[in-house]
């Protein structure tokens, strides 16, 4: 079983995977768009198409849809489907049933209705309205992500996919994240301050965030001449695109992208009229290469390793917006330093020490602790013997062998963990766990990032803590403030760093017990 939709397969028995793929291939997603779906709402429809096309057997538009200038460069729905050819599956049989998704309210009802506006998110079983005038329609993008999950619930629920199905109109918003429509913003406020933005990590979340920011600000997509919102964008990542796996979980990609991630994304943003520059290096190396300490702007971080989070914290940015993904769950958290609330590294302070973590990795991969410790060193790569040992231990399906030779230990660990899990009964009475790609999670994280940046630039209320989303259901409308780590071991408890932060920005809120403490 080599279907790219199954990014993670935790069993050597392929029958369960074949049944799951068959259920996806049985579905044709029919998109029904009303005449009211124009501008940003039509771009959100294109994003939905790109996500659904990676998962289901067929995608069809009931009527042709014209698209505004968009990240994927498609003028209409037909051109978009052609552009997505590389990432679309090739079912062995024709779909057996249709699931109809409507956009806008000027249509007949289907199975799911997507709507919203710039900040309001609307989903239901009946057609949902879209804003008459939108600038970026991020709320519609969020609703489109929820709709993809709802389709998976309908297609895979009978096989063991667990999720909460929408059964009534659902409304939330991207301003205060409560379960109500967004406060009315009839005219987008003028730009208050130019924003310097550094994007740390250009994986599926980072590319999604940048694509959505381009939708909101790039002159070539918005039709405006002004670029006076974002002073500059620095794109930081040392990795390169992998065409064998990246396109199927990166909704911003079409599958033809190659080379260093930072270089490609910065070049694309520049072509669209935004000032961007690449930094094809680690965050730590980028910090060392800078002429001055700190970063008087916003760092958008989607790095997911202990070392990466530590490096992001040590940037000493004025503020950080951290995005995290685990399975179908994600979160966004806005962070400062020394304000009494969690910094980018607080969640990782209590992580097990390296030797103990190596033991966890050894259990996960089937490798020895000594070999795991060696693979945790910078530049270390998996050998054929490493991968074969993981296969022999039952931690990795054999078909993934060639794809992992030469990769890092993190790639192998991720192969052993499911993201969107489907738990299916096996013939012997046990349980098979199969996992399917979930591109909607990365795109929703990008929506949160773009919404927070747009709000900051225009002086609207921004997130003051952490919002958690689980796309196996419907967001609960809660924001919480996570206190800083209390052990005293986090970087945000360092007196030296806090004094530097105060000297750089003059507004750090330093706790008394830290200001006079040791570094």
C-alpha atoms as one frame of an Amber mdcrd trajectory, in Angstrom:
protein
   0.000   0.000   0.000   1.804   3.127  -1.257  -1.084   5.580  -1.410   0.272
   8.980  -0.295  -2.955   9.711   1.592  -1.770   7.222   4.208   1.167   9.174
   5.532   1.406   6.996   8.607   0.586   3.313   8.686   1.132   1.512  11.980
   0.503  -2.035  10.809   2.019  -4.555   8.448  -1.458  -5.813   7.513  -2.581
  -3.794   4.489  -6.200  -4.944   4.447  -7.313  -2.229   6.862  -5.549   0.436
   4.805  -7.110  -0.881   1.622 -10.571  -0.678   3.189  -9.952   2.911   4.275
  -8.698   3.947   0.844 -11.720   2.290  -0.707 -14.023   4.361   1.486 -12.287
   7.577   0.389 -12.357   6.544  -3.255 -16.076   5.833  -3.045 -16.766   9.540
  -2.471 -17.113  12.215  -5.104 -17.133  15.680  -3.528 -19.442  17.923  -5.515
 -18.925  21.662  -5.001 -21.963  23.884  -5.489 -21.169  27.613  -5.402 -23.662
  30.449  -5.517 -23.330  33.684  -7.446 -22.546  35.385  -4.142 -19.235  33.513
  -3.864 -16.754  36.020  -5.235 -13.497  37.607  -4.160 -12.021  36.205  -0.969
 -14.818  33.662  -0.567 -13.954  32.210  -3.984 -10.303  31.932  -2.922 -11.452
  30.017   0.175 -13.413  27.719  -2.145 -10.171  27.102  -4.061  -8.402  26.230
  -0.794 -11.178  23.780   0.098 -10.821  22.197  -3.329  -7.098  21.724  -2.843
  -7.567  20.048   0.529 -10.450  17.790  -0.498  -8.720  16.830  -3.752  -5.853
  15.276  -1.782  -8.202  12.944   0.071 -11.236  11.881  -1.928 -11.728   9.853
  -5.066 -13.057  12.665  -7.192 -13.836  16.389  -7.078 -16.467  17.953  -9.324
 -17.899  21.445  -9.679 -21.602  21.570 -10.377 -21.022  24.759 -12.355 -17.777
  26.453 -13.432 -16.471  28.968 -10.903 -14.322  31.964 -11.803 -11.512  32.590
  -9.340  -9.816  35.858  -8.387  -5.995  35.994  -8.460  -4.874  33.319  -6.011
  -1.830  31.591  -4.550  -2.185  28.597  -6.909  -2.343  30.738 -10.026  -5.616
  29.285 -11.359  -8.127  31.478 -13.199 -11.123  29.178 -12.686 -12.255  25.868
 -11.204 -11.232  23.820 -14.256  -7.721  25.264 -14.267  -7.464  24.614 -10.520
  -8.314  20.928 -10.887  -5.707  20.653 -13.640  -3.106  22.358 -11.443  -3.868
  19.882  -8.633  -3.283  16.829 -10.851  -0.054  15.797  -9.113  -1.608  15.603
  -5.652  -4.883  13.947  -6.612  -5.400  10.205  -6.048  -6.067   7.801  -8.904
  -8.902   5.501  -7.778  -9.221   2.063  -9.317 -12.998   2.495  -9.602 -15.501
   5.300 -10.040 -16.979   6.903  -6.898 -20.170   5.306  -5.638 -21.775   8.311
  -3.947 -21.754  12.097  -3.932 -21.295  14.420  -0.981 -22.370  17.946  -1.914
 -20.716  20.960  -0.277 -22.261  24.360  -0.865 -20.601  27.771  -0.685 -22.821
  30.770  -0.165 -26.553  31.038   0.243 -27.707  31.413  -3.366 -27.763  27.651
  -3.957 -29.894  24.609  -3.272 -28.999  22.693  -0.117 -26.434  19.918  -0.203
 -24.877  17.826   2.551 -22.779  20.619   4.098 -22.891  24.396   3.835 -19.813
  26.647   4.093 -20.004  30.373   4.717 -18.645  33.278   6.709 -16.736  36.474
   6.069 -13.389  37.971   7.016 -13.604  36.863  10.639 -16.889  34.959  11.048
 -16.899  31.181  10.525 -20.145  29.513   9.434 -20.851  25.815   8.877 -24.123
  23.911   8.730 -26.281  21.359   6.987 -27.948  24.099   4.960 -26.431  26.851
   2.774 -24.556  29.461   4.808 -24.188  33.144   3.876 -20.899  34.705   2.871
 -20.018  38.320   3.501 -21.164  40.733   0.836 -17.785  42.476   1.005 -14.654
  40.657   2.170 -10.986  41.531   2.008  -9.413  38.173   2.880 -12.332  35.926
   3.946 -10.272  34.110   6.553 -13.485  33.079   8.288 -14.585  31.258   5.135
 -11.190  29.544   4.955 -11.669  28.299   8.519 -15.154  26.996   7.682 -13.704
  25.222   4.643 -11.236  23.384   6.905 -14.043  22.286   9.210 -15.968  21.046
   6.181 -13.069  18.794   5.127 -13.104  17.161   8.560 -16.866  16.747   8.355
 -16.458  14.946   5.035 -13.945  12.573   6.622 -16.387  11.879   9.444 -19.068
  10.956   6.914 -16.779   8.852   4.754 -14.739   7.090   7.427 -17.009   7.148
  10.480 -18.357   3.639   9.801 -14.758   2.369   9.754 -13.788   3.836  13.114
 -12.922   7.473  12.449 -13.998   9.327  15.576 -15.432  12.808  15.280 -18.304
  15.103  16.167 -20.626  15.689  13.226 -22.260  19.087  12.802 -26.034  18.835
  13.283 -27.047  22.507  13.505 -25.681  25.840  12.271 -22.275  26.398  13.822
 -20.834  29.900  14.204 -17.575  31.136  15.688 -15.165  33.952  14.895 -11.466
  34.769  14.606 -11.541  37.975  16.667 -12.337  36.725  20.173 -12.877  33.052
  19.170 -16.254  32.877  20.922 -19.221  30.989  19.495 -20.768  34.099  17.972
 -20.361  36.110  14.809 -17.427  38.512  14.795 -17.988  42.059  15.998 -18.976
  44.104  12.969 -16.033  45.776  11.235 -17.663  47.640   8.349 -14.411  49.142
   7.046 -10.995  47.652   7.678  -9.102  50.117   9.887  -6.012  51.723   8.379
  -2.602  50.245   9.022  -1.242  51.407  12.360   2.370  50.300  12.174   4.569
  48.471   9.724   5.293  44.958  10.967   8.532  43.057  10.717   7.746  39.353
  10.466  10.081  36.379  10.816   8.622  32.968   9.994  10.481  30.214  11.847
   9.741  26.897  10.185   8.363  26.522   6.665   6.672  23.164   6.957   3.005
  22.510   6.250   1.930  25.152   8.786   4.505  27.748   7.765   3.728  27.470
   4.050  -0.003  27.652   4.781   0.489  30.767   6.918   2.527  32.515   4.231
   0.055  31.620   1.488  -2.817  33.057   3.523  -0.828  36.189   4.380  -0.215
  36.660   0.663  -3.959  36.345   0.118  -4.457  39.206   2.571  -1.584  41.508
   1.607   0.183  40.642  -1.665  -0.480  43.341  -4.308  -0.635  40.768  -7.117
  -3.480  38.976  -5.301  -5.340  41.872  -3.717  -5.148  44.237  -6.672  -3.718
  47.043  -4.541  -0.481  48.912  -5.087   0.454  49.328  -1.453   2.765  47.046
   0.519   2.858  49.282   3.586   1.548  46.673   6.035   4.472  44.271   6.232
   7.845  45.991   6.367   9.665  42.753   5.613   9.230  38.989   5.860  12.157
  36.750   6.753  11.574  33.094   5.895  13.706  30.745   8.032  14.134  27.027
   7.337  17.142  24.826   6.547  15.127  22.028   4.912  14.262  21.311   1.273
  10.966  20.299  -0.320  10.351  16.571  -0.680   8.040  15.870  -3.605   7.302
  12.359  -2.375   5.488  13.522   0.750   5.307  17.319   1.174   2.580  18.060
  -1.417   0.097  15.704   0.189   0.114  17.456   3.554   1.021  20.993   2.439
  -2.164  22.609   1.071  -0.160  25.540  -0.300   1.808  23.252  -2.631   0.927
  21.798  -6.018   3.642  19.144  -6.003   6.041  20.761  -8.448   7.966  22.757
  -5.847  11.633  21.861  -5.368  14.731  23.143  -3.611  15.212  24.924  -0.285
  11.914  25.783   1.346  12.992  29.235   2.497  14.270  30.217  -0.942  11.168
  29.037  -2.773   8.687  30.682  -0.416  10.586  33.991  -0.267  10.811  34.040
  -4.067   7.090  33.346  -4.431   6.181  36.110  -1.979   8.478  38.531  -3.812
   6.849  37.684  -7.150   3.491  38.514  -5.601   4.737  41.918  -4.479   5.747
  41.343  -0.852   9.205  42.082   0.494  10.646  38.737   1.584  14.085  37.280
   2.013  15.178  33.707   2.706  17.317  32.389   5.518  18.138  28.788   4.601
  19.509  27.956   8.016  18.438  27.054  11.503  16.899  29.675  13.755  20.046
  29.626  15.901  22.293  30.283  12.896  19.966  33.084  11.763  20.215  34.721
  15.189  24.022  34.524  15.110  24.105  36.035  11.606  22.085  39.111  12.591
  23.886  42.396  13.109  21.855  43.382  16.176  20.345  41.345  19.034  16.623
  40.737  19.371  13.919  41.112  16.764  11.681  44.154  17.000   8.680  42.521
  15.411   6.715  39.267  15.450   8.202  35.794  15.128   5.715  33.294  13.725
   6.908  29.898  14.947   5.704  26.464  13.899   8.814  24.501  14.906   7.916
  21.400  16.886  11.136  20.186  18.482  12.635  20.954  21.862  15.770  22.455
  20.286  13.741  24.490  17.823  11.506  25.987  20.521  14.548  26.881  22.598
  16.115  28.643  19.607  12.911  30.584  18.929  12.755  31.735  22.549  16.375
  32.864  22.391  15.602  35.157  19.463  14.311  37.557  22.153  11.653  38.834
  19.764   9.311  41.564  20.913   6.493  39.028  20.537   6.033  35.482  19.260
   3.020  33.666  17.846   3.520  29.926  18.300   1.531  27.369  16.340   1.462
  23.702  17.279  -0.142  20.675  15.640  -0.716  17.198  17.027  -2.968  14.865
  15.085  -6.192  16.726  14.359  -5.549  19.179  17.190  -3.781  22.508  16.928
  -3.225  25.645  18.923  -2.084  29.220  18.556  -0.502  31.122  21.427   0.765
  34.706  21.514   3.799  35.097  23.740   6.024  37.770  25.222   8.835  37.444
  27.720   8.585  37.989  31.442   4.885  38.857  31.513   4.014  35.942  33.792
   2.526  33.838  30.999   3.961  31.009  28.935   6.814  31.812  26.555   7.611
  29.676  23.459   9.714  27.282  25.540   7.575  26.898  28.676   5.705  23.857
  27.340   9.027  22.106  26.710  10.786  22.746  30.026   9.301  19.618  31.574
  10.291  17.445  28.598  12.341  14.437  29.564  16.126  14.855  29.496  17.839
  13.615  26.304  18.831  10.212  27.648  15.293   9.474  28.811  13.841  10.888
  25.575  16.177   8.590  23.662  14.581   5.686  25.506  11.148   6.819  24.334
  12.434   7.086  20.769  13.997   3.649  21.049  10.636   2.157  22.035   8.956
   4.035  19.193  11.415   3.105  16.452  12.868  -0.250  17.483  16.429   1.132
  17.466  18.849   0.912  20.379  19.208   3.817  22.784  22.846   4.217  21.754
  21.892   4.458  18.080  19.093   6.935  18.833  21.519   9.173  20.747  23.844
   9.130  17.736  20.981  10.008  15.395  19.987  12.948  17.578  23.252  14.704
  16.706  23.197  17.462  14.105  23.537  16.144  10.575  22.987  12.476  11.487
  21.032  10.471   8.922  19.196   7.155   8.954  21.039   4.313   7.243  19.479
   1.377   5.445  20.305  -0.754   8.488  18.424   1.650  10.776  15.315   1.559
   8.627  15.452  -2.218   8.222  15.653  -2.596  12.003  12.567  -0.415  12.455
  10.716  -2.536   9.885  11.798  -5.781  11.555  10.561  -4.428  14.890   7.133
  -3.769  13.399   7.446  -0.008  13.878   7.429   0.887  10.197   5.683  -0.487
   7.090   8.110  -1.961   4.571   6.912   0.247   1.730   8.308   3.315   3.499
  11.886   1.934   3.505  13.412   3.781   0.569  11.718   7.053   1.468  13.349
   7.119   4.922  16.939   6.169   4.123  18.992   9.330   4.471  16.347  11.079
   6.566  16.568  12.151  10.206  15.404  10.435  13.381  12.477  12.879  13.536
  11.150  11.548  10.232  11.263   8.001  11.560   9.563   8.944  14.834   6.769
  10.680  12.956   6.227   7.538  10.880   5.315   5.697  14.076   2.725   8.198
  15.290  -0.713   8.600  13.761  -2.112  12.032  13.031  -5.672  11.410  11.902
  -6.227   7.985  13.373  -8.791   5.450  12.221  -9.090   2.492  14.586 -10.451
  -0.533  12.780 -11.210  -4.043  13.962  -8.933  -6.786  12.637  -9.898 -10.374
  11.675  -8.156 -11.729  14.781 -10.332  -9.608  17.050  -7.648  -7.017  17.650
  -7.370  -3.471  16.421  -5.600  -1.979  13.418  -4.639   1.706  13.491  -4.427
   3.460  10.164  -3.792   7.170   9.765  -4.737   9.424   6.909  -3.267  12.780
   5.933  -5.132  15.812   7.293  -4.173  18.859   5.185  -7.022  20.874   6.701
  -5.195  21.015  10.041  -2.207  22.847   8.573  -4.443  25.246   6.653  -6.513
  26.043   9.761  -3.305  26.769  11.668  -2.375  29.101   8.815  -5.754  30.793
   9.144  -5.104  31.467  12.836  -1.662  32.879  12.044  -2.911  35.105   9.243
  -5.874  36.352  11.286  -3.665  37.304  14.222  -1.189  39.134  11.984  -3.910
  40.983  10.068  -5.528  42.054  13.343  -2.214  43.234  14.768  -1.417  45.294
  11.677  -4.825  46.971  11.708  -5.006  47.569  15.443  -7.841  45.117  16.097
  -8.068  42.979  19.261  -5.505  40.183  19.150  -5.188  36.886  20.967  -3.966
  37.456  24.515  -3.371  33.820  25.371  -3.900  30.449  23.743  -6.712  29.088
  21.584  -7.023  25.312  21.114  -8.798  23.699  18.175  -9.653  20.041  17.592
 -10.711  19.429  13.999 -12.219  16.054  14.812 -15.091  18.153  16.112 -16.053
  21.819  16.324 -13.996  24.473  18.159 -15.478  25.148  21.618 -14.923  28.905
  21.585 -12.454  29.108  24.485  -9.299  31.151  24.999  -7.087  30.552  28.012
  -3.994  32.163  29.462  -1.287  29.657  30.273   0.953  30.645  33.201   4.704
  30.638  32.775   6.699  27.624  33.870   7.181  27.759  37.646  10.264  25.569
  37.954  12.635  28.471  37.308  14.376  26.481  34.559  12.799  28.145  31.538
  14.604  30.812  29.514  11.877  33.298  30.397  13.004  33.072  34.044  16.522
  34.142  33.153  17.338  37.507  34.738  19.953  38.207  32.087  17.550  37.633
  29.208  14.850  39.695  30.858  17.220  42.613  31.311  18.217  42.356  27.657
  14.557  42.294  26.698  13.924  45.460  28.713  16.899  47.193  27.129  15.719
  46.229  23.644  12.060  47.200  23.969  11.652  49.016  27.261   8.338  47.365
  28.123   9.111  43.950  29.583   7.004  43.114  32.619   9.643  41.495  34.784
   8.464  39.518  37.833  10.177  40.669  41.019  11.488  37.209  41.877  13.164
  36.963  38.477  14.489  40.478  38.036  16.815  39.988  40.963  17.513  36.332
  40.371  20.443  34.590  38.778  20.641  33.951  35.051
